[in-house]
Amino acid sequence: MAAGGDHGSPDSYRSPLASRYASPEMCFVFSDRYKFRTWRQLWLWLAEAEQTLGLPITDEQIQEMKSNLENIDFKMAAEEEKRLRHDVMAHVHTFGHCCPKAAGIIHLGATSCYVGDNTDLIILRNALDLLLPKLARVISRLADFAKERASLPTLGFTHFQPAQLTTVGKRCCLWIQDLCMDLQNLKRVRDDLRFRGVKEQLDKMVTEKAGFKRAFIITGQTYTRKVDIEVLSVLASLGASVHKICTDIRLLANLKEMEEPFEKQQIGSSAMPYKRNPMRSERCCSLARHLMTLVMDPLQTASVQWFERTLDDSANRRICLAEAFLTADTILNTLQNISEGLVVYPKVIERRIRQELPFMATENIIMAMVKAGGSRQVQRFLEEEVYPLLKPYESVMKVKAELCL
């Protein structure tokens, strides 16, 4: 915070996740204002709990802290951090400046990780609370689409080669099933979050004030960084699901069977006006790849935390945790937009089915051969005798008539 460029200036780098893609509410959860306001809230909860346990903290001091939770002088905090080379103490001093009566008891008996780690846990919980309804909404929209197209036959693909028939609705259900697994995992990791807490009797009181049902039984200075692995693993898995779904949509768009929403004023290509590029699905795939790679950061960070803690986790976690949630937020918002406007072209689907029907009839031919005493494994007969007969025909009925099946 003490260093860096002017992030509002066009001359300074700005993360596209914040400036271009993610929702305002997710960006706010990972903002400096939300972070440092939460620090102050944690100091207030700590003081309230300590007062209840008998420490000489006055109601006047408590009220002064309550009145200044939002009164954050970011310029002063930056100057203090530059001077002290310590972000937590910089904000202790900044908070104390606007709370002169409470200044002496702010951060009393706490370590830096009391505010740092507990704030991270609150942010993770609240960020998951933003993602869960968005994912549920995508599932709901796709479920509506699947019901509408449940009986519309379409050609299935294995190895991206024509296979047996499925339906548009069933294919969509494959997507939904993956997303339902992601929803369960997100809910599980959210409910499994535990507060880092404080110490001894303070644990229960401050944990409850923060809205957590449980605290860790034991911690070093930090909460175990395996929590970050759990959270980002679930988000990475969600990224894999979204990438698969949007890849399917992109392939179907090439086949002209289905496409994502395309607005009246939207331009597909600056040179080729007939193009209808699946840019929303492409964006989801692009960002999902980034989301899937981010889990490597907490994996490596957790593996090198020496003894009670080291500080080589800090800079890494500032980046990977925020980016994972902002990326997940973006792809869910985009996938909702896609799922609410998917367009299907039944005539194109029907034409492709008719093209492949004669070849799909080979399964019936194999069954008839076996019933007549032939071998299921005689591929040469099929390749040399049966397949050539199929090529001139456009419908399975003609094939059956020619072969008297």
SULGI-V884277 format. One line per field, one symbol per residue. psi: psi as a letter, one per 40 degrees, with the letter a starting at -180 (. if undefined). A space follows every 50 residues. Layout:
psi=???
This chain:
psi=ddiiaheeieeihhhdddeddiiddddddeiddddddddddddddddddd ddeeighiddddddddeedeghgddddddddddefhdddddddddddegd dedeehfheiidedddddddddddddddddddddddddddddddddddfd ehiihihhffihaiiaiddddddddddddddddddddddddehiidacib dddddddddeeidiihdhibdiiheddddddddddddddddddddddddd ddddefdiiiihideihdiddgeeighgddddddddddddddddeddddd ddefhhbdiieedddddddddddddddddddddddddddefhhigddddd dddddeddddeddddddddddeeihdegdddddddddddddeieiddddd ddef.
